[in-house]
Structures are given as C-alpha cells and as structure tokens.
Amino acid sequence: MFEQDHPLNQLIEELKRIPSIGAKTAQRIAFYLISLPHEETDRLANAIKDAKQKVFYCSQCNSLTHVDPCIYCSNSRRDDEAICVVEEPFNIASIEKTGIFNGRYHVLLGALAPLKGIGPDELKMDKLVSRIVEGQFKEVIVATNPTVEGEATAAYLAKILKDFGLKLTRLAMGLPVGSDIDFADQVTIKKALEGRTELTE
C-alpha cells in the first residue's frame, strides 16, 4: 500500500509485531492513531515510555509492578497458605476479577516449550521452589493455560513438588482446551477455580 520507507508503513510494521495483531488490525490502528490530535498521540507515546521506565518484575512473584514487593506480595491480608502459579502477569488480573482467590501468586513468565528452548531454567523454577520451602503454603494451585505447553508445565510442577507434602491442584477444565486464561470470562475462571482437581505426577 505504501512504499517501504513510508512512515505510515513503518508504524504498521511495528504494530504487527504485537501478539495477536494482524496486518489489517495494525493498519486500522495506524490510521486511527494518525487521525488523533497531536496532544493525544503525545499522551499515548509518553504513557508507553513512562510504563517502560517505571514498570518491572516483582522480586518475589515476578508480577509486573512499579513498587517492590508488588501489591499482592506486600498485602498482609492475603492468605499465606495458598499460592497460585500462572504463566504471565496478566493472568493474575483474570483470576483476581473472580473475587474468590485471596492467596499469593507466582508468575513463571512463560511455559515449558523445549522446541523453543524454554526449559525449567528459563522459567526460573528454583525461585518458585525456594518460596515454597521458605513459606507456609499448604496448597499450590497450578493455573497454567490448558495448552500443550501449559499441560507440560503442570506435569513438570507436579513432578518437582510431589515430595513437599503439599496439596497440588489444577484448575478444572471448564477452561477451553487450547486457549489462554486471559480470554476466559470471569464465571468460567471462577468455576475452574472452584472445581480445581488434585494434581498428580
């Protein structure tokens, strides 16, 4: 549509790099952004820069935060006996919206995918194990996505945590297989949490 070095084409190409944004969506977003007044695009650009500079991973749970420890780790009213393991920081928001889980979180920052070179070391599994050893958790809820990688991660966690004397549970399969927790509605996640099953090796 535009020559390679056209600024609009460069914007579209950058937008296409965002996960789940295809060529047509990138084009629509680009045209929308160009149509905005300068002050609005400046505000958006500044918000992106500000977030990039001030947001980082919590030293305890790996959630995205601007204070360390994050609000979930520093909240003394949360239950110290249950920890919910998720793949990505945005999964926490989906679970929090259900209003039925009040324990701690641990974010793996991905899932096991040997073909992509993502193993236990890349997911820093020792950090999770250290938290469990040092904490007073009685239950570990594995809330990885119901995908091939998520299932492999859940199986691996069951294997390494089986001798810790903990209750290991997995979200019930009310979640659609092959999808991400982030795309599930609150009722589905709530039912999955309520119907979680014991996780065995």
LINCOR-V80579 format. One record per residue. N is the residue number from 0. D_LAST is the distance of its C-alpha to the last C-alpha in whole Angstrom. Layout:
BEGIN
n = [N;N]
d_last = [D_LAST;D_LAST]
END
This chain:
BEGIN
n = [0;1;2;3;4;5;6;7;8;9;10;11;12;13;14;15;16;17;18;19;20;21;22;23;24;25;26;27;28;29;30;31;32;33;34;35;36;37;38;39;40;41;42;43;44;45;46;47;48;49;50;51;52;53;54;55;56;57;58;59;60;61;62;63;64;65;66;67;68;69;70;71;72;73;74;75;76;77;78;79;80;81;82;83;84;85;86;87;88;89;90;91;92;93;94;95;96;97;98;99;100;101;102;103;104;105;106;107;108;109;110;111;112;113;114;115;116;117;118;119;120;121;122;123;124;125;126;127;128;129;130;131;132;133;134;135;136;137;138;139;140;141;142;143;144;145;146;147;148;149;150;151;152;153;154;155;156;157;158;159;160;161;162;163;164;165;166;167;168;169;170;171;172;173;174;175;176;177;178;179;180;181;182;183;184;185;186;187;188;189;190;191;192;193;194;195;196;197;198;199;200]
d_last = [53;54;55;52;54;55;53;52;50;48;47;46;44;42;41;40;37;36;32;33;37;39;42;44;42;43;47;47;46;48;51;50;50;53;55;54;57;56;55;52;51;52;50;47;47;48;45;42;44;44;40;39;41;40;36;34;30;29;29;26;24;25;27;30;33;37;36;34;32;32;32;29;29;32;32;33;32;29;26;24;22;20;19;18;17;18;19;23;26;27;24;25;28;27;25;28;30;28;29;27;24;26;24;23;22;20;21;19;22;20;17;16;18;19;22;24;23;21;18;16;20;22;19;20;17;18;20;18;16;20;21;18;19;23;22;22;19;18;16;14;14;13;16;15;18;17;17;16;16;15;12;11;11;9;6;8;8;5;5;9;9;7;11;13;13;13;12;10;11;12;15;16;17;21;21;22;20;21;23;23;23;26;28;26;29;29;28;25;24;25;23;20;20;21;19;16;13;10;7;4;0]
END
